[in-house]
Amino acid sequence: MAYAWRKSSYRGSDGGNCLEVAAHPSAVHVRDSRNPTGPALTVAPATWSAFAAHVGA
């Protein structure tokens, strides 16, 4: 399945490290933008929401 990956809005213009996220109703996938064919972390949407709320606080 092809995912619609989105890069972090906090990435710098210098091409540094960055995360990409692809979400759909049953899972959220996270990967390293510098290694798009490498492994991805997959979590439940509720887990991702809890993480995002914690780091955004």
C-alpha positions as CSV (number, residue, x, y, z in Angstrom):
1,M,0.0,0.0,0.0
2,A,1.3,3.5,-0.9
3,Y,1.1,6.0,1.9
4,A,0.9,9.8,1.7
5,W,4.0,10.7,3.7
6,R,4.2,14.3,5.2
7,K,7.4,15.9,6.5
8,S,7.4,17.6,9.8
9,S,6.6,21.3,9.7
10,Y,9.4,21.9,12.1
11,R,12.2,20.8,9.8
12,G,14.9,23.2,8.9
13,S,15.9,24.5,5.5
14,D,19.4,23.1,5.9
15,G,18.3,19.5,5.0
16,G,18.8,18.2,8.5
17,N,17.2,15.2,10.1
18,C,13.5,15.0,9.7
19,L,10.6,12.7,10.4
20,E,7.8,11.8,8.0
21,V,4.4,10.7,9.1
22,A,1.7,8.8,7.2
23,A,-1.7,8.4,8.9
24,H,-4.9,6.5,8.2
25,P,-7.8,5.5,10.4
26,S,-6.2,2.3,11.8
27,A,-2.5,3.3,12.1
28,V,0.1,6.0,12.1
29,H,3.5,5.3,10.4
30,V,6.7,7.3,11.2
31,R,10.0,7.1,9.4
32,D,13.3,8.9,8.9
33,S,13.0,11.1,5.8
34,R,16.7,10.5,5.0
35,N,16.0,6.7,4.8
36,P,12.6,6.4,3.2
37,T,13.1,2.7,2.3
38,G,14.2,1.9,5.8
39,P,12.0,0.7,8.7
40,A,9.0,2.6,9.9
41,L,7.4,2.7,13.3
42,T,3.7,1.9,13.3
43,V,1.5,2.9,16.2
44,A,-2.3,3.1,16.9
45,P,-3.8,6.5,16.3
46,A,-4.6,6.9,20.0
47,T,-1.0,6.3,20.9
48,W,0.2,8.9,18.4
49,S,-2.3,11.4,19.7
50,A,-1.1,10.9,23.3
51,F,2.5,11.3,22.1
52,A,1.8,14.4,20.2
53,A,-0.1,15.9,23.1
54,H,2.8,15.2,25.4
55,V,5.5,16.7,23.2
56,G,3.4,19.6,22.2
57,A,2.8,20.6,25.9
